Amino acid sequence: MRNLKRVLFVLFILLLILMILAFVLENQQSVSLLFLGWAGPQLPVSLTLVLALLVGMVIGPVLGWFLGCTSRASRKLTALR
């Protein structure tokens, strides 16, 4: 049973890698993003999407941590009153 789980996990990871590789190879058109008058460099669509995903993966937990800290601080102030 343990080996079956390991094999299924490896197959899942390989399938995920193949899907990512296919996405990157199919989306090689260059795009330039324009945001608030600032034009970004010409990058492939796949790289632009992967960078957006990574930025979101960093910003999400940071915002969650920040909001958690502020709510804990407000609960402490409420408890002290």
Contact map, one row per residue, 1 for C-alpha under 8 A:
111110000000000000000000000000000000000000000000000000000000000000000000000000000
111111000000000000000000000000000000000000000000000000000000000000000000000000000
111111100000000000000000000000000000000000000000000000000000000000000000000000000
111111110000000000000000000000000000000000000000000000000000000000000000000000000
111111111000000000000000000000000000000000000000000000000000000000000000000000000
011111111100000000000000000000000000000000000000000000000000000000000000000000000
001111111110000000000000000000000000000000000000000000000000000000000000000000000
000111111111000000000000000000000000000000000000000000000000000000000000000000000
000011111111100000000000000000000000000000000000000000000000000000000000000000000
000001111111110000000000000000000000000000000000000000000000000000000000000000000
000000111111111000000000000000000000000000000000000000000000000000000000000000000
000000011111111100000000000000000000000000000000000000000000000000000000000000000
000000001111111110000000000000000000000000000000000000000000000000000000000000000
000000000111111111000000000000000000000000000000000000000000000000000000000000000
000000000011111111100000000000000000000000000000000000000000000000000000000000000
000000000001111111110000000000000000000000000000000000000000000000000000000000000
000000000000111111111000000000000000000000000000000000000000000000000000000000000
000000000000011111111100000000000000000000000000000000000000000000000000000000000
000000000000001111111110000000000000000000000000000000000000000000000000000000000
000000000000000111111111000000000000000000000000000000000000000000000000000000000
000000000000000011111111100000000000000000000000000000000000000000000000000000000
000000000000000001111111110000000000000000000000000000000000000000000000000000000
000000000000000000111111111000000000000000000100000000000000000000000000000000000
000000000000000000011111111100000000000000000110000000000000000000000000000000000
000000000000000000001111111100000000000000000000000000000000000000000000000000000
000000000000000000000111111100000000000000000000000000000000000000000000000000000
000000000000000000000011111110000000000000011100000000000000000000000000000000000
000000000000000000000001111111000000000000011100000000000000000000000000000000000
000000000000000000000000001111100000000000111000000000000000000000000000000000000
000000000000000000000000000111110000000001111000000000000000000000000000000000000
000000000000000000000000000011111000000001111000000000000000000000000000000000000
000000000000000000000000000001111100001111100000000000000000000000000000000000000
000000000000000000000000000000111110001111000000000000000000000000000000000000000
000000000000000000000000000000011111111100000000000000000000000000000000000000000
000000000000000000000000000000001111111000000000000000000000000000000000000000000
000000000000000000000000000000000111110000000000000000000000000000000000000000000
000000000000000000000000000000000111111000000000000000000000000000000000000000000
000000000000000000000000000000000111111100000000000000000000000000000000000000000
000000000000000000000000000000011110111110000000000000000000000000000000000000000
000000000000000000000000000000011100011111000000000000000000000000000000000000000
000000000000000000000000000000011000001111100000000000000000000000000000000000000
000000000000000000000000000001111000000111110000000000000000000000000000000000000
000000000000000000000000000011110000000011111011000000000000000000000000000000000
000000000000000000000000001111100000000001111111000000000000000000000000000000000
000000000000000000000000001111100000000000111111100000000000000000000000000000000
000000000000000000000011001100000000000000011111110000000000000000000000000000000
000000000000000000000001000000000000000000111111111000000000000000000000000000000
000000000000000000000000000000000000000000111111111100000000000000000000000000000
000000000000000000000000000000000000000000001111111110000000000000000000000000000
000000000000000000000000000000000000000000000111111111000000000000000000000000000
000000000000000000000000000000000000000000000011111111100000000000000000000000000
000000000000000000000000000000000000000000000001111111110000000000000000000000000
000000000000000000000000000000000000000000000000111111111000000000000000000000000
000000000000000000000000000000000000000000000000011111111100000000000000000000000
000000000000000000000000000000000000000000000000001111111110000000000000000000000
000000000000000000000000000000000000000000000000000111111111000000000000000000000
000000000000000000000000000000000000000000000000000011111111100000000000000000000
000000000000000000000000000000000000000000000000000001111111110000000000000000000
000000000000000000000000000000000000000000000000000000111111111000000000000000000
000000000000000000000000000000000000000000000000000000011111111100000000000000000
000000000000000000000000000000000000000000000000000000001111111110000000000000000
000000000000000000000000000000000000000000000000000000000111111111000000000000000
000000000000000000000000000000000000000000000000000000000011111111100000000000000
000000000000000000000000000000000000000000000000000000000001111111110000000000000
000000000000000000000000000000000000000000000000000000000000111111111000000000000
000000000000000000000000000000000000000000000000000000000000011111111100000000000
000000000000000000000000000000000000000000000000000000000000001111111110000000000
000000000000000000000000000000000000000000000000000000000000000111111111000000000
000000000000000000000000000000000000000000000000000000000000000011111111100000000
000000000000000000000000000000000000000000000000000000000000000001111111110000000
000000000000000000000000000000000000000000000000000000000000000000111111111000000
000000000000000000000000000000000000000000000000000000000000000000011111111100000
000000000000000000000000000000000000000000000000000000000000000000001111111110000
000000000000000000000000000000000000000000000000000000000000000000000111111111000
000000000000000000000000000000000000000000000000000000000000000000000011111111100
000000000000000000000000000000000000000000000000000000000000000000000001111111110
000000000000000000000000000000000000000000000000000000000000000000000000111111111
000000000000000000000000000000000000000000000000000000000000000000000000011111111
000000000000000000000000000000000000000000000000000000000000000000000000001111111
000000000000000000000000000000000000000000000000000000000000000000000000000111111
000000000000000000000000000000000000000000000000000000000000000000000000000011111
